Amino acid sequence: MAAGDPLSNLSDMINLATGGSSGAPEQVNFCKKAHIGGAAASTAVATISGRITSLWMYDGAPSGASTTAPTTAAVPTNATSGALKQTTSAASTKKRLISIVAVSLVTGSIIVYDRVGHQGGLDGTVTTAQTTNLPTSALTRRTSGVGVEAWAEIYTQIGATGTTATISYTNQAGTSSQTSPAFTFGGTGFREAQRILPLPLASGDYGVRAVANCDLVASTATAGAFGITLAYPIAILPLSVVGVGRLWSATRNTGGPVDLGATSDACIAMALHPNGTTIPEIFGQAFFLEK
Amino acid sequence: MALDYATYAVRKNAGRQRFMLAKSSINTVAARTFSSWRAAGFPAAGAAPTTAAAPTEATTGAWGQIDSSGTQRILRVVLSWSTAGGLFTIADRLSHQGGLSGTVTTAQTTNLPTAALTRRTGGVGVMMGLEVYTQIGATGTTASASYTNQAGTAARTTPGVTFGNTGFREASRLIVMPLQVGDTGVRAVASVTVVATTGIAGAFGVTLFYPLVSIPIFEDIHDDVEALIDGGTWFPQVETDACLMGVYHISGSSTGVVSAQINLGED
């Protein structure tokens, strides 16, 4: 079988996961602490039930990005702090995610995703189309854009004045200058640091290749700092009880290991969709193999 | 030689060895990380460490599996505990020390640096925890550690973590430490600094450990976990001399008696 061929059967997967056929089984142990930049001066803020919180900057092991928000457009990889930092798969060999297990201090769902692009430096008070550090970098993974989502990610709290915004983007077909429907921006639930706002797409679209600008209708009254993140969701772990772990198994949930691409440098990161207001803390493991 | 389905199917039930454990209940704080090291029962409780040491399967407190000349893996775990759900993690306790104080506010080097790793020597994925052996004080503060990372770079500093007060002071509490930006593991810890006194010296130490597998336990509190499906298709290798221990997360305030049957098989 050539490298990158699908797994044949359970026996094949067991063989790879126990080191046969150059399966390169890999385990990443991780934790996320309930602070950013240390507990004493943490910039992590309380979550809002039902609103997604980014864990990108949370202190942890492997380390988080801490207080360093993205600025210029970049393609994060498995070497970028904030990621799980699994190793790059061998040349032309696909990295595959087998399972993730985790427990959390907060109920909700952990969203595991490949962070395929990000930038920052956008301003919550500018009401012209913002192109600072845009367009986003060309995708090097999920290059078609199919299934890639655009998120507004807030790094420093913006203002309390609610408004709306749109983005101009290139869709999964390569059509540029698509305009998203207007989305709520600013105000409670839509302004806090670490907040992720998944952005809607124009009718007919189902993916994003690049974002060209972000346009606020009105000022939120505080500049803060936010950016555009391009994300490819991979798995969701529902955590229904505080302190009770959950296993996401690719075999059970998707019929087989998740393909992260050949010679993969996927930037596997996490976000939390909480059901409470406690700053989250997470402990778990992720397992990979290669074929 | 790696496993395949046929060999796995046999060895998960009739592997090389099956060992049992029954650990007494310990008090916990919901969703916080706790160590089984000092829990009484079978195998016996481990001693609170003092001088730096690299524990093995022969260390009192370890689960005492028999080493293999080949590659040995956890294939099946049957577990029963508590009246609440949680996450049961089997870990390899790589290095530990003790004798640190919850009232000393200068960089503590007593019984440090930690003993050199004899397993997982590269440090990648090795986790660092502050393990409380005797309860420290109720005054909350922060603590950080100076360590050598997975690349062998010394004098790295962890971000500060909450230390002392409820949830961060109890005996058997294992406060997992975050790492400095860029790091993915730990080879050694040189010192620990507590910013302000917690009010009670108590006793705590640094534990370096490597989680092998984590098993979610749901409402029925009894589970039979096979590596293939319930374990997430992961067959964790138990290295020679591994000092196996439990790391608990539980949704309640005690573990209850923890009993388990662990089947190991060889490739």
Chai-1 contact restraints between the chains, C-beta under 6 A:
chainA,res_idxA,chainB,res_idxB,connection_type,confidence,min_distance_angstrom,max_distance_angstrom,comment,restraint_id
A,L10,B,Y5,contact,1.0,0.0,6.0,A-B,restraint_1
A,S11,B,D4,contact,1.0,0.0,6.0,A-B,restraint_2
A,S11,B,Y5,contact,1.0,0.0,6.0,A-B,restraint_3
A,I14,B,L3,contact,1.0,0.0,6.0,A-B,restraint_4
A,I14,B,D4,contact,1.0,0.0,6.0,A-B,restraint_5
A,I14,B,Y5,contact,1.0,0.0,6.0,A-B,restraint_6
A,I14,B,Y8,contact,1.0,0.0,6.0,A-B,restraint_7
A,N15,B,A2,contact,1.0,0.0,6.0,A-B,restraint_8
A,N15,B,D4,contact,1.0,0.0,6.0,A-B,restraint_9
A,A17,B,T233,contact,1.0,0.0,6.0,A-B,restraint_10
A,A17,B,F235,contact,1.0,0.0,6.0,A-B,restraint_11
A,T18,B,A2,contact,1.0,0.0,6.0,A-B,restraint_12
A,T18,B,L3,contact,1.0,0.0,6.0,A-B,restraint_13
A,T18,B,F235,contact,1.0,0.0,6.0,A-B,restraint_14
A,T18,B,D267,contact,1.0,0.0,6.0,A-B,restraint_15
A,G19,B,A2,contact,1.0,0.0,6.0,A-B,restraint_16
A,G20,B,A2,contact,1.0,0.0,6.0,A-B,restraint_17
A,N29,B,G125,contact,1.0,0.0,6.0,A-B,restraint_18
A,N29,B,M127,contact,1.0,0.0,6.0,A-B,restraint_19
A,N29,B,P211,contact,1.0,0.0,6.0,A-B,restraint_20
A,C31,B,V176,contact,1.0,0.0,6.0,A-B,restraint_21
A,K33,B,P178,contact,1.0,0.0,6.0,A-B,restraint_22
A,G38,B,P159,contact,1.0,0.0,6.0,A-B,restraint_23
A,G38,B,G160,contact,1.0,0.0,6.0,A-B,restraint_24
A,A39,B,T142,contact,1.0,0.0,6.0,A-B,restraint_25
A,A39,B,G160,contact,1.0,0.0,6.0,A-B,restraint_26
A,A39,B,V161,contact,1.0,0.0,6.0,A-B,restraint_27
A,A39,B,T162,contact,1.0,0.0,6.0,A-B,restraint_28
A,A40,B,T142,contact,1.0,0.0,6.0,A-B,restraint_29
A,A40,B,G160,contact,1.0,0.0,6.0,A-B,restraint_30
A,D59,B,P159,contact,1.0,0.0,6.0,A-B,restraint_31
A,D59,B,P178,contact,1.0,0.0,6.0,A-B,restraint_32
A,G60,B,P178,contact,1.0,0.0,6.0,A-B,restraint_33
A,A61,B,M127,contact,1.0,0.0,6.0,A-B,restraint_34
A,A61,B,P178,contact,1.0,0.0,6.0,A-B,restraint_35
A,A61,B,L179,contact,1.0,0.0,6.0,A-B,restraint_36
A,P62,B,T184,contact,1.0,0.0,6.0,A-B,restraint_37
A,S63,B,L179,contact,1.0,0.0,6.0,A-B,restraint_38
A,S63,B,V181,contact,1.0,0.0,6.0,A-B,restraint_39
A,S63,B,G182,contact,1.0,0.0,6.0,A-B,restraint_40
A,S63,B,D183,contact,1.0,0.0,6.0,A-B,restraint_41
A,S66,B,V181,contact,1.0,0.0,6.0,A-B,restraint_42
A,S81,B,V181,contact,1.0,0.0,6.0,A-B,restraint_43
A,S81,B,G182,contact,1.0,0.0,6.0,A-B,restraint_44
A,K85,B,T184,contact,1.0,0.0,6.0,A-B,restraint_45
A,I98,B,T233,contact,1.0,0.0,6.0,A-B,restraint_46
A,S99,B,G232,contact,1.0,0.0,6.0,A-B,restraint_47
A,V101,B,S214,contact,1.0,0.0,6.0,A-B,restraint_48
A,V103,B,L87,contact,1.0,0.0,6.0,A-B,restraint_49
A,V103,B,H249,contact,1.0,0.0,6.0,A-B,restraint_50
A,L105,B,A31,contact,1.0,0.0,6.0,A-B,restraint_51
A,V241,B,G85,contact,1.0,0.0,6.0,A-B,restraint_52
A,V241,B,S251,contact,1.0,0.0,6.0,A-B,restraint_53
A,V242,B,A30,contact,1.0,0.0,6.0,A-B,restraint_54
A,V242,B,A31,contact,1.0,0.0,6.0,A-B,restraint_55
A,V242,B,S251,contact,1.0,0.0,6.0,A-B,restraint_56
A,G243,B,A30,contact,1.0,0.0,6.0,A-B,restraint_57
A,G243,B,A31,contact,1.0,0.0,6.0,A-B,restraint_58
A,G243,B,G86,contact,1.0,0.0,6.0,A-B,restraint_59
A,G243,B,H249,contact,1.0,0.0,6.0,A-B,restraint_60
A,G243,B,I250,contact,1.0,0.0,6.0,A-B,restraint_61
A,G243,B,S251,contact,1.0,0.0,6.0,A-B,restraint_62
A,V244,B,G85,contact,1.0,0.0,6.0,A-B,restraint_63
A,V244,B,G86,contact,1.0,0.0,6.0,A-B,restraint_64
A,V244,B,S251,contact,1.0,0.0,6.0,A-B,restraint_65
A,G245,B,L87,contact,1.0,0.0,6.0,A-B,restraint_66
A,G245,B,P216,contact,1.0,0.0,6.0,A-B,restraint_67
A,R246,B,P216,contact,1.0,0.0,6.0,A-B,restraint_68
A,L247,B,P216,contact,1.0,0.0,6.0,A-B,restraint_69
A,L247,B,G232,contact,1.0,0.0,6.0,A-B,restraint_70
A,S249,B,G232,contact,1.0,0.0,6.0,A-B,restraint_71
A,T251,B,T233,contact,1.0,0.0,6.0,A-B,restraint_72
A,Q285,B,P211,contact,1.0,0.0,6.0,A-B,restraint_73
A,Q285,B,S214,contact,1.0,0.0,6.0,A-B,restraint_74
A,F287,B,G232,contact,1.0,0.0,6.0,A-B,restraint_75
A,F287,B,W234,contact,1.0,0.0,6.0,A-B,restraint_76
